[in-house]
Structures are given as structure tokens and as C-alpha cells.
Amino acid sequence: MRIDKYLSDCLAITRKESRRLISSGAVSVYGSIVSGAGLHVQGDGVTVDGAPVSAEQVRVIMMDKPAGFLTAAEDSACRTVCDLLPNRFAKFMPIGRLDKDTTGLLLFTSDGGLAHRVISPKYHVEKRYLARIDKPISDKDIESFKSGVALKDFTALPAKLERGEDEYSAYVTVTEGKYHQVKRMFAARGIYVERLRRLSVGDLVLGGMEEGGVRPLTREEEESLYRSVGLRG
Ligand code: URA
């Protein structure tokens, strides 16, 4: 891989910032200062200002999940989100799951403790979705989401339902992620979800990549995510 891409992946900086680092003379490979961004590296021996840089420094990445992919490590019949990960992130696991037809923000991590906390309702990490629905929502629907929609097997925790840009779209914010939860909450109110897209998880907002693409969180994003679940970043 080119050194400028390697640095931007590992340090969560832009390619332009990588090239600036290289021109400043801060980047070395096995002790030799790198003079051009086109140098190819395997990932060993890279340092910035003498400090080793490796893909292991990245602990969380985000994907804009496309429809048609299962959230699973592998599946004999269907393509999975892990099939979309570049090799260097092969050990990363999805944090929670999105349905096969749901698109949007999916996080992956190599840190099981973090994954557990982001998923657990105990840590109140808000997940915000945009839903395309088959009928307009009413004030009663908004109230019902707020007080906790009763489903067959459990009562959902209070959730925020807001009207969207038009009458067939709505925003939903939940802090738990049981199987088909958002679709089931709407279904309990007689509303069918035609499309669902996750826009944010906690403070993390989808952006900076194409559909199906991944990017490491920036240092600030990663630290803020860790702090939000009571862990040191
Ligand atoms: N709720 C759902 O119903 N589906 C998803 O993919 C995510 C939340």
C-alpha cells in the first residue's frame, strides 16, 4: 500500500495531511526518512517522529452499510458486511447489527469491551434512524414511542419519534437494539417501514465515505465514543 494511504488509515488523517507529514520529514521506514508519498509499504517499520505507526492503533471504524449485506462475520449463502472490510481490518467485528435491508452507520471494533457497552441499553448510547414509512405518523404515535411501545415479548424503552422532511418519513432515536426493534415498534402502531437508514450512533454521524466504504474514526471521534460509555479513550 502507498505510504500516504497507510498513514491516513492508521492515523485517521486525510491523504493531504499524510503528504504534509511526509514532506516535513517526520516519516521514516526502518530508519530512512521517506521522501515521496508513492513509496509502497507492507506496514512494518513505519514511524512518525520516531513513534511506531500501525493499523493496530485503529480500534474503531465506521461503514456506510449498503442494503443486501448481512451483519455477520460469515454466511454460507449471503454476502456479509465483513466481506466489505479491507484485509487489514479482518479482525474487526460489527458493533450490534443492522438488518440485511437496513443501510447506514455500522461500527466495527477490535475491542469487545467497547462493543458490549455501545450495544447495552445501560450506557444510553442513542442510535438515530431515518425511516421511510407507508403512512404519516400521528401525535399518538409520538406519545406511544415516548412512553415505551409494548411489543409481544417486551416493552421498548422510551424512544423519540419525530416527523421527517415529508409525511412519509420519520426520525427515530432508540437506546436499545433488539431484533427488528425499530420496524417492530412502528408495526405495533400499524405503520410499515419501507426503508431504514441509521444516521448516527451517540455523537458519531455518518459521513466521509461512500456507500459500502469504511474509514477509521478520527482520534477525537474515538475518544468521545470511549468517554461516552465510561471508558478511557
Ligand atoms: N431496527 C430495525 O428494525 N432494523 C435495524 O436494522 C435496526 C434497528
Boltz pocket constraint, residues with backbone or C-beta under 6 A from the ligand:
constraints:
  - pocket:
      binder: B
      contacts: [[A, 97], [A, 98], [A, 99], [A, 100], [A, 102], [A, 178], [A, 179], [A, 180], [A, 181], [A, 182], [A, 183], [A, 184], [A, 196]]
      max_distance: 6.0
